[in-house]
Amino acid sequence: MTRKKLKNITLSIDANILDQVRSRARLEGTTANEVVRRMMSQYADPASAREAFRSTMMKLDDIHCERTFSRDELHER
């Protein structure tokens, strides 16, 4: 089994944003560190990120809505 060599880095980020990231990560069963690792991996290898996006879209292809929405409904806040 090959272990990846990890490097520590220091980031400066708004405290509120970090709290939100940690909360969401906890809900998703992961960590803020893992979220940053994934984002940096996708940034470093855009082709991989595109493939992940395509794969997700293919999974969603079978989802169909019972009705159509008007433009106003789509943009309602």
C-alpha positions in Angstrom: 0.0 0.0 0.0 1.5 3.3 -1.1 1.0 6.2 1.3 0.7 9.7 0.0 3.1 12.2 1.4 1.1 15.0 2.9 2.4 18.5 3.5 1.1 20.9 6.0 0.2 24.4 4.8 -1.1 27.5 6.6 -4.2 29.3 5.3 -5.9 32.5 6.4 -9.6 32.3 6.1 -12.5 34.3 7.5 -13.6 32.6 10.8 -17.3 32.6 9.9 -16.5 30.8 6.6 -14.4 28.2 8.4 -17.1 27.6 10.9 -19.6 27.1 8.1 -17.2 24.7 6.3 -16.6 22.7 9.4 -20.4 22.4 10.1 -21.2 21.3 6.6 -18.3 18.9 6.5 -19.4 17.4 9.8 -22.9 16.9 8.3 -21.4 15.2 5.3 -19.2 12.9 7.5 -15.9 14.5 6.5 -13.5 17.2 7.7 -12.6 20.7 6.6 -9.1 19.4 5.7 -10.6 16.8 3.4 -12.8 19.4 1.7 -9.7 21.6 1.0 -7.8 18.6 -0.3 -10.6 17.7 -2.7 -10.9 21.3 -3.9 -7.2 21.6 -4.4 -7.0 18.3 -6.3 -9.8 19.4 -8.6 -8.1 22.8 -9.1 -4.8 21.1 -9.9 -6.4 18.7 -12.3 -9.3 20.4 -14.1 -9.9 17.4 -16.4 -10.6 15.2 -13.3 -13.0 17.8 -12.0 -14.8 17.9 -15.4 -15.1 14.1 -15.4 -16.5 14.1 -11.9 -19.1 16.7 -13.0 -20.0 14.7 -16.1 -20.4 11.6 -13.9 -22.7 13.4 -11.5 -24.8 14.8 -14.4 -25.1 11.3 -15.9 -26.5 10.0 -12.5 -29.0 12.8 -12.5 -30.1 12.2 -16.1 -32.9 9.8 -15.0 -34.5 12.4 -12.7 -37.6 13.9 -14.3 -40.0 16.5 -13.0 -43.8 16.0 -13.2 -44.3 19.5 -14.6 -42.6 22.4 -16.2 -41.9 25.7 -14.4 -42.4 29.2 -15.6 -39.5 31.6 -15.8 -40.8 33.5 -12.8 -41.1 30.3 -10.7 -37.5 29.3 -11.6 -36.2 32.6 -10.5 -38.4 33.0 -7.4 -36.5 33.7 -4.2 
